[in-house]
Amino acid sequence: QMLSVIFPVFLRLVDGGGLCAGRVEILDEGSWGTICDNGWDLDDARVVCRQLGCGDALNAMGSAHFGAGSGPIWLNALDCRGKESHVWKCPSRGWGVHNCSHENDAGVVCSGFVRLVGDDGPCSGRVEVRPGEDWTLVSDGNFTLPTAQVICAELGCGEAVSVLGHELFRESDGQVWAEEFRCEGKERKLWWCPRVPCPGGTCHHSGAAQVVCSAYSEVRLMTNGSSQCEGQVEMKISGRWRALCASHWSLANANVVCRQLGCGVAISTPRGPHLVERGDQISTVRFHCSGAESFLWSCPVTALGGPDCSHGNTASVTCSGNQTRVLPQCNDSVSEPAGSVASEESAPYCLDSRQLRLVDGGGPCAGRVEILDQGSWGTICDDGWDLDDARVVCRQLGCGEALNATRSAHFGEGPGPIWLDDLNCTGKESHVWRCPSRGWGRHDCRHKEDAGVICSEFLALRMVSGDQECAGWLEVFYNGTWGSVCRSPMDDVTVSIICSQLGCGDSGSLNTSVGLREGSRPHWVDGIQCQRTDPSLWQCPSDPWNYNSCSPKEEAYISCAVRRPKSCPTAAPCTDREKLRLRGGDSECSGRVEVWHSGSWGTVCDDSWSLAEAEVVCQQLGCGQALEAVQAATFGPGNGSIWLDEVRCGGRESSLWDCAAEPWGQSDCKHKEDAGVRCSGVRTTVPTTTAGTRTTSNPLPGIFSLPGILCLILGALLFLVLIIFVTQLLRWRAERRALSSYEDALAEAVYEELDYLLTQKEGLGSPDQRTDVPAENYDDAEEVPVPGTPSASQGNEEEVFPEKEDGVRSSQTGSCLNFSREAADPGEGEESFWLLQGKKGDAGYDDVELSALGTSPVTFS
C-alpha cells in the first residue's frame, strides 16, 4: 500500500563516508529508523538518491552493508517505480510493519549531485552536476566563492582555497547547466542552494567553473597570540587551527608562507619550544615546496608516518616584512667560500628567485636535481657529486636525509642548461647553489652526467605475491628499505585508496586468513586512517614511522577487486631488465633468451634472429657486447610459451621490448628453434631506482655500436697489412740495390783474376794444349765451366800470388770480395733474398771466385 505521511519526515544516509552513501535512515516521531532490504533494488535507491539531491543511484546495498542501525525499522518490502518524489510514498507493507532485523538494513551508493573532475584527485577540478543520468558542466558565470565552499564541504574536501574559470568548453563537453547557484556558504549540499535560471536560458560565461578544495587552507604566524610576519607557523587543517611540526620544515616552505601572507621573503626558520599546550594540536604533515608556489596548500604534502611532535619543536618563520623593506637581488657572490659553515636555518638578506626540484624519480623526494633560473630549468653535473651535496638538496626540499647521491643521469638526462659543476658542499649550506662550485653556468659536462638524489622521505608502494599483481603483502619503501604495513585499523576506504593508487581498481579487502609470512623485514607504519578525499596513501594520517610498528601476524595482505597476472617475475615494480634472462649457458652472460610476459617465462623464436638482436639483449642485461647470435636451441629447448617471433632490432635499442616483433604469443615455431646469445662480458649491475624505474644500459652511441666496432677491427687489420707490405717493399728495394752493387764489384774482380791466369797459362803451357782466349765482353765469362772442389791437400796449401803493381799481395780471399760481402751482407746468420736465390743451382759468384783463386790450375780443353 502507499503511505501518506502528514507529519515532518527527514531522510539521511549514514556510515558511508559522505552525504551520498550509507545506510538509509528515516526520522519519525523523534526516532531515526531504517528500511528492511526485502525487495530492495535500484528503483528504490533512485528515489532515495534523487530525494537527497545526490544524483543517480549507483548501487542498492543490503544485508547491513554499512553496518546495522538501531531504533525502529520503518519500512519493508518497498516497491518503488523510481519516479516517486519521496521514498515513503512508494508501495510497501505498511509503516512500521516488518519481519526483519537490523542485519537486513538497506543502504545506497549515489553518484552525488556534484563532483570535481581533474587530474589531482576528487578535491579539485571542473564542477559538474548530475540532475539525472548524465553529468553536466557548470558555467563560471556568476560562480562565487560561497558556492565553492558548499561544494567542498559536501564532498568532504575541506575548504575552497581557489575558484578558477576560463577553461574553455569543448565540443565533446555536451550540455551546460542552465542555472546559476546562489549559495550563501552555510548550506550542507549544493542541491539545497537557491538557483535562478540564466537570462534567456543561456548562462554568460568564459568557460567551465573550476574549484580547488583542500583540507589545508589558511595559514598564519603567531607570536603571543597575535598574527604578524614572524612567529610560529599555524595552519587551518580540516577547519581547525594546528601548529606545524618543525621536522622537515624548510626555507622553501617558509618562503611560500611569507609570500602568502604578504610578508616578503623568509629570513630564517628559528627553532624553539613550542607554544601549544596540547601535543595533539601539532600537525605532523610535511610540505615539500620548491619555493615557487603561491600558497602552502599548493605544495606536495605527506601525512603518512608523521613524526612524533608531542614533545618536539614547532615550525617558526621570520619574514623580511610586509614589503616595506627592499632587499637586494641575490647573485653568484652569495656562494660561501670553501670551508665556511653556513646556517641551515637562515638565508642571506637578499631576494633569491631560484627554485629547486627533483624530477623523474616517482615522487618529490627522489629524482634528477633541477634548478630554475632565468625562466629555464637546468641540471647539475655529477663531477665531485657526493652525499654532502645531496644532503643540502634533501634538506632544502624538506625531504629528510640523503640516502644516495646518484650520478651518470641515473634518473634520465635533463633538458636545458647545466647550471653547476664541481660542487663542493660541506652539507650545512641553506641552498645548493650557495655551495662552492666552478661558477654559475660554467661546466665541461653533458647531460649524461646529470646528478640526482634519493632522500629518506622518498616513498614507494607495492604488493608482494607469488603470481598476482593486485593481491599480496602490502609493502612501503621508506628510508631506503622496503618494509611491511600494519593492518590496524585499516578500513574499506583505506584499502580502496591503496588499490586505486596501484592501478588495481577502486575497491578491495583485507585478507586476515593468510598464514604468517616468512623472513624478517621492517614493519614501518601502523594506524593508517585514510579519508575518501585523500588522493593517495601518502596523504593519509598514521602513527609515526617505526621499524617495529607491529608484530609479523599483523602485516597487511590486501586483495583488490581487479585480478591481473603478475607483470614482474619479482615483486613489483620492476624494469625491463628483470623481465629478461639467459638460461642453459656456461655463464650468466650466455644462454637461451627467456622473457617474462603475462605471468610466466617464455622463449624467443630464432626466426630473423641475428647479431643485432643479440646486441640488444647483451646490452639490456649489462653483459657487454654480443659475440654470437645462437639459433636452433643450442642451449637446449625451453618450455612454456614462445612469446616472441620475428624480432627485428636495429642494434641500438635500449630494450628488447623496443624492437619490432610479431604480437605477443603469436608464433609458428617450436622450442627446437629457441634463440640464444653469447655476450662478451660478465654481467654488471645497473642501478634500479626504488620507485621501480631504472637507468637504461644503453648501447654505446655512434661508432661504438657493434657494427662500428667491427669496422674498427677490420680497418686496423687492413692498416697493419698495409704497413707490413710497405715495409717488405722498401726492404726488397734496398736489397736489390745492394745486390746490383755487389754483382758489379764481383764481376770486375773475377775478370781481373781470369785475365791474369790466362796470361800465365799462355806463357807456360805446352803448344799442344788448346787455349781459348775469351773475348773482352763480360758476358763470355758466364760460360766458363765451374771446376770441382780441390782436394784437401791442395786446399791446405797457401797459394802465393805475384805482387800487383801497387805492391800489395793478394790473399786467397781477395780483399775486394771481403769488402763487398760485408757491405751487402744483411747481418750475421741472416740469409738475404738474393743469397737464397744463389743457392738454387745457378753459378754463384762465390763459387766462381774460389775456382778462380784456388790452387788447382784452370784447364781449358
Disulfide bonds with the S-S distance in Angstrom:
Cys20-Cys54 2.03
Cys36-Cys100 1.92
Cys49-Cys110 1.90
Cys80-Cys90 2.00
Cys123-Cys157 2.07
Cys152-Cys213 1.88
Cys183-Cys193 2.13
Cys198-Cys203 1.48
Cys229-Cys263 1.98
Cys245-Cys309 1.60
Cys258-Cys319 1.96
Cys289-Cys299 2.04
Cys330-Cys350 1.73
Cys365-Cys399 2.10
Cys381-Cys445 1.96
Cys394-Cys455 2.00
Cys425-Cys435 2.05
Cys470-Cys504 2.07
Cys486-Cys550 2.00
Cys499-Cys560 2.05
Cys530-Cys540 1.97
Cys568-Cys574 1.90
Cys589-Cys623 2.12
Cys605-Cys669 1.92
Cys618-Cys679 1.92
Cys649-Cys659 2.03
